[in-house]
Amino acid sequence: MATQRPCDTERDRRWQAVVQRDASADGSFVYAVLTTGVYCRPSCPSRRAKPENVSFHDSPQDAEAAGYRPCKRCAPDALSSPIAVLVERACRIIEQADEPLGLLELAERVGLSSSYLHHRFKAVTGLTPRAYAKAHQAHRVREALSDPDGDVTQAIHGAGFRSSGRFYENADAMLGMTPTTYKRGGRDTAIRFAVGECSLGSVLVACSARGVCAILLGDDPDDLVRDLQDRFPQAELDAGEASFESWVAQVIGLIDDPALGTELPLDIRGTAFQQRVWQALREIPAGTTASYTEIAERIGSPAAVRAVARACAANPLAVAIPCHRVVRQDGNLSGYRWGIERKRALLEREADA
């Protein structure tokens, strides 16, 4: 299979989008993995490949011409349908605009009615045009703040915020920390964590000043710690003191008996669409399930079933946000970030409670 490699700067930008699973980059390129022969959207929740095995392609057609097949999990080939092409054009217009565009102007520029564009844009991307613009603004700010020679104020205004005050109103939700701290790569941000053992294997619990920010399940404790390091590359990761063990015990108790629920404060960070999906998941009663289609309908986006599935796969808080309660339309189990057998075990425990 042939590979194509953009210039190093462009490759680095695209790789960062893949690392961050940045949905706002969907449609601008796809990435392919040499060892699997599959190509994916930047936001694909699949296990991250090694950088040396990854190539980037400008479109699904380019990837397929190079011999790759589309990922069944994120369906990147859906981006090439006629309406998806128009939505992709709208995405590029949003990204290139110096200031946020109104829906009517955006619709006129792609040749659709405003209501139809709003509906189809949300179906394809899982976001409204306005929410997509906000997500792209956040991406531009993060990218600018990553420049060691850049200035915080310039980064804010360069991303299209008309005033610093408007940006700072949303900075905590957008970055999870102050802009200055983010510019330092999250340095001085304290994340406490501990790894324990439960009936489903190893479990890592991590906590920021805002609450529990990660609950990860797996077979290898070292892999879980590496996953946490990838999420917070410059943060100060500290093994939790003895008092932190009680939090881990609560999480293990929740895994052993999911029907108990938890009162732990949660630090939930995600896009506007992910937040809506995750809230809907928390409203599914223990002992019951819902389909991806039902969740899409509950959040008011009935056509965004695939986007709902991607949001479930991106959930960083196992069990606390019960994505294990989401199944296929026919009731069969679908994929689970921490393994299908763990999903089965959790559902069986809830059914027996």
C-alpha positions in Angstrom: 0.0 0.0 0.0 1.3 3.4 -0.9 1.4 6.1 1.8 1.3 9.8 1.5 2.8 12.1 4.1 2.1 15.8 4.3 4.8 18.1 5.3 5.9 17.6 8.9 4.0 20.7 10.2 0.8 19.5 8.5 1.3 15.9 9.6 1.8 17.1 13.2 -1.4 19.1 13.0 -3.3 16.2 11.7 -1.8 13.8 14.2 -2.8 16.0 17.1 -6.3 16.0 15.8 -6.3 12.2 15.8 -4.8 12.1 19.3 -7.5 14.5 20.5 -10.2 12.7 18.5 -11.2 16.1 17.3 -14.6 15.8 15.6 -14.2 19.3 14.1 -11.5 17.8 11.9 -13.8 15.1 10.4 -14.2 15.7 6.7 -10.9 17.6 6.3 -8.9 14.4 6.0 -8.9 10.7 7.0 -6.0 8.6 8.5 -5.1 5.1 7.5 -3.3 2.4 9.6 -0.8 0.2 7.8 -1.1 -2.7 10.1 -4.9 -3.0 9.9 -5.5 -1.8 6.3 -8.3 0.4 7.6 -8.9 4.2 7.3 -10.8 6.3 9.9 -12.1 9.7 10.7 -9.9 11.9 13.0 -12.6 11.4 15.7 -12.7 7.6 15.5 -12.8 6.1 19.1 -10.7 3.1 18.1 -7.5 2.3 19.9 -4.8 4.7 18.8 -2.3 3.4 16.3 1.4 3.9 16.5 2.4 7.1 14.6 4.9 5.3 12.4 2.0 3.1 11.1 -0.3 6.0 10.2 -0.6 7.8 6.9 -2.9 10.7 6.1 -5.2 11.2 3.1 -7.3 14.2 1.9 -10.4 12.2 1.3 -11.9 8.7 1.7 -11.5 8.2 -2.1 -7.7 8.8 -1.8 -7.4 6.3 1.1 -9.3 3.7 -0.9 -7.2 4.3 -4.0 -4.2 3.6 -1.7 -5.7 0.2 -0.9 -7.4 0.9 2.5 -10.9 0.0 3.5 -13.3 2.1 5.6 -13.5 1.6 9.4 -16.8 0.0 10.3 -16.8 1.8 13.7 -16.7 5.4 12.5 -17.8 4.9 8.9 -15.5 7.5 7.3 -16.9 6.7 3.8 -20.2 8.2 4.8 -18.4 11.6 4.5 -18.4 11.1 0.7 -22.2 11.0 0.1 -23.6 14.0 -1.9 -25.2 15.7 1.1 -22.1 14.9 3.2 -20.0 16.7 0.6 -22.2 19.8 1.0 -21.9 19.5 4.8 -18.2 19.2 4.4 -18.1 22.4 2.3 -20.1 24.1 5.1 -17.6 22.9 7.6 -14.7 24.4 5.6 -16.6 27.7 5.2 -17.1 27.8 9.0 -13.5 27.1 9.6 -12.2 29.7 7.2 -14.5 32.5 8.4 -12.9 35.3 10.5 -16.1 35.7 12.5 -19.0 33.3 13.2 -21.5 33.2 10.3 -25.3 33.2 10.7 -27.2 30.1 9.6 -28.9 31.9 6.7 -25.6 33.2 5.2 -24.0 29.8 5.6 -27.0 28.1 3.9 -26.9 30.5 1.0 -23.2 29.8 0.4 -23.7 26.1 0.0 -27.0 26.4 -1.9 -29.4 24.8 0.6 -32.3 26.2 2.7 -31.3 27.1 6.2 -33.7 24.5 7.8 -32.5 21.7 5.6 -28.8 22.6 6.1 -29.4 22.7 9.9 -31.1 19.3 9.8 -28.6 17.5 7.6 -25.5 19.2 9.2 -26.6 17.8 12.5 -27.3 14.4 11.1 -23.9 14.1 9.5 -21.7 15.7 12.2 -23.8 15.3 15.3 -23.6 19.0 15.9 -25.5 22.1 14.8 -23.6 24.5 12.6 -23.3 26.9 15.6 -22.0 24.1 17.9 -19.5 23.1 15.2 -18.3 26.7 14.9 -17.8 26.8 18.7 -15.9 23.5 18.6 -13.7 24.8 15.8 -13.1 28.0 17.8 -12.0 25.9 20.8 -9.6 23.9 18.5 -8.1 27.1 17.1 -7.5 28.4 20.6 -5.9 25.1 21.7 -3.7 25.1 18.6 -2.7 28.7 19.1 -2.0 28.2 22.8 0.3 25.3 22.0 2.7 27.7 20.2 5.4 28.4 22.8 6.1 31.8 21.2 2.4 32.8 21.0 0.5 35.2 23.1 -2.6 34.3 25.1 -4.5 37.4 24.0 -3.5 37.0 20.4 -4.7 33.4 20.5 -8.1 34.4 21.8 -8.7 37.1 19.2 -7.1 35.0 16.4 -9.7 32.3 17.1 -12.5 34.7 16.4 -13.5 35.8 19.9 -14.4 39.5 19.8 -13.4 40.1 23.4 -11.3 38.3 26.0 -14.2 38.5 28.5 -16.4 36.5 26.2 -13.7 33.8 25.9 -13.0 33.6 29.6 -16.7 33.0 30.3 -16.3 29.7 28.4 -12.6 28.9 29.0 -13.0 26.4 31.8 -15.5 24.2 29.8 -13.4 24.7 26.7 -10.0 23.9 28.0 -10.6 22.4 31.4 -8.1 24.9 32.9 -7.0 28.5 32.5 -5.6 29.5 29.1 -2.2 30.2 30.7 -2.1 26.8 32.3 -3.1 25.2 29.0 -0.4 27.1 27.2 2.1 25.4 29.5 0.7 22.1 28.3 -1.4 21.6 31.5 1.7 21.9 33.6 0.9 22.5 37.3 -2.5 20.9 36.8 -2.7 18.2 39.5 -4.3 14.9 38.6 -4.4 12.4 41.4 -4.9 8.7 40.5 -4.8 5.2 41.8 -5.0 1.8 40.3 -6.9 -1.0 41.9 -8.2 -4.5 41.1 -11.9 -5.4 40.7 -13.9 -8.3 39.5 -13.5 -7.0 35.9 -9.7 -6.6 36.0 -7.7 -3.5 36.7 -9.4 -0.1 37.2 -7.8 3.3 37.2 -9.5 6.2 38.9 -8.2 9.8 38.3 -9.4 13.0 39.9 -8.9 16.7 39.1 -9.8 19.6 41.4 -13.2 19.5 39.8 -14.0 15.8 40.4 -13.4 12.3 39.0 -12.1 12.9 35.4 -11.3 9.3 34.3 -12.4 5.7 35.2 -10.5 3.3 33.0 -10.9 -0.5 32.8 -8.4 -3.0 31.4 -6.2 -6.0 31.9 -2.8 -4.2 32.4 -2.4 -1.5 35.0 0.6 0.0 33.1 -1.6 0.4 30.0 -4.2 2.3 32.0 -1.5 4.6 33.4 -0.2 5.3 29.9 -3.7 6.0 28.7 -4.0 8.6 31.5 -0.6 10.1 30.6 -1.8 10.5 27.0 -4.9 12.3 28.2 -2.9 14.7 30.4 0.6 14.8 28.9 1.9 17.8 30.9 -0.2 17.5 34.0 1.3 16.6 37.4 0.1 13.0 37.9 0.3 12.0 41.5 -0.5 8.7 43.0 -3.4 9.4 45.4 -2.8 9.5 49.1 -4.5 7.1 51.4 -7.7 9.2 51.6 -8.0 8.8 47.8 -8.4 5.1 48.2 -11.9 5.6 49.4 -12.8 7.0 46.0 -11.3 4.0 44.3 -13.3 1.8 46.7 -16.5 3.6 45.7 -15.8 3.0 42.1 -15.0 -0.7 42.6 -18.3 -0.9 44.6 -20.1 0.6 41.6 -18.5 -1.9 39.3 -19.5 -4.8 41.5 -23.0 -3.5 41.9 -23.8 -0.9 39.3 -27.4 -0.5 40.6 -26.0 1.3 43.7 -25.2 4.5 41.8 -22.5 6.9 43.0 -22.4 10.3 44.6 -18.9 11.0 43.5 -18.4 14.4 41.9 -17.6 14.0 38.2 -15.3 16.2 36.0 -17.1 15.7 32.7 -15.4 17.3 29.7 -16.5 16.9 26.1 -18.1 18.6 23.2 -21.6 20.0 23.5 -23.0 16.9 21.6 -21.0 14.5 23.8 -22.3 16.2 26.9 -25.9 15.8 25.7 -25.4 12.1 24.9 -23.6 11.4 28.2 -26.4 13.1 30.2 -28.9 10.9 28.4 -26.9 7.8 29.3 -26.9 8.8 33.0 -30.7 8.8 32.8 -31.0 5.2 31.8 -32.1 3.3 34.9 -30.0 0.4 36.1 -31.3 -2.9 34.9 -32.5 -1.5 31.6 -31.0 -0.7 28.2 -31.5 1.7 25.4 -30.6 1.6 21.7 -28.3 4.1 20.0 -31.4 5.1 18.0 -33.4 5.8 21.2 -30.6 7.9 22.6 -30.4 9.9 19.4 -34.2 10.5 19.6 -34.0 11.5 23.3 -31.4 14.2 22.6 -33.4 15.6 19.7 -31.1 14.3 17.0 -32.8 11.2 15.6 -30.6 11.0 12.5 -27.3 11.2 14.5 -27.2 7.5 15.5 -23.5 7.0 14.4 -22.5 10.2 16.2 -24.2 8.9 19.4 -22.2 5.7 19.0 -19.0 7.7 18.7 -19.9 9.7 21.8 -20.5 6.5 23.8 -17.1 5.2 22.6 -15.4 8.4 23.7 -16.8 8.2 27.3 -13.8 8.4 29.7 -15.9 7.5 32.8 -16.7 3.8 32.7 -19.8 2.8 34.7 -20.3 6.3 36.2 -21.5 7.3 32.7 -23.2 4.0 31.9 -22.5 3.6 28.2 -22.6 -0.2 28.8 -26.4 0.2 28.9 -26.6 1.1 25.2 -27.2 -1.7 22.8 -28.1 -2.3 19.2 -31.6 -1.8 17.9 -32.2 -5.6 17.9 -31.1 -5.8 21.6 -27.7 -7.4 20.8 -24.6 -6.1 22.4 -22.4 -3.8 20.4 -18.8 -2.7 20.9 -17.6 -1.5 24.3 -14.5 0.6 24.8 -13.4 -1.7 27.7 -14.3 -5.0 26.1 -17.6 -6.6 25.2 -17.3 -9.2 28.0 -17.1 -6.5 30.6 -20.2 -4.9 29.1 -22.0 -8.3 29.2 -20.9 -8.8 32.9 -22.2 -5.3 33.9 -25.5 -5.8 32.3 -25.9 -9.3 33.8 -25.2 -7.9 37.3 -27.8 -5.1 36.9 -30.4 -7.6 35.6 -29.8 -9.8 38.7 -30.0 -6.9 41.2 
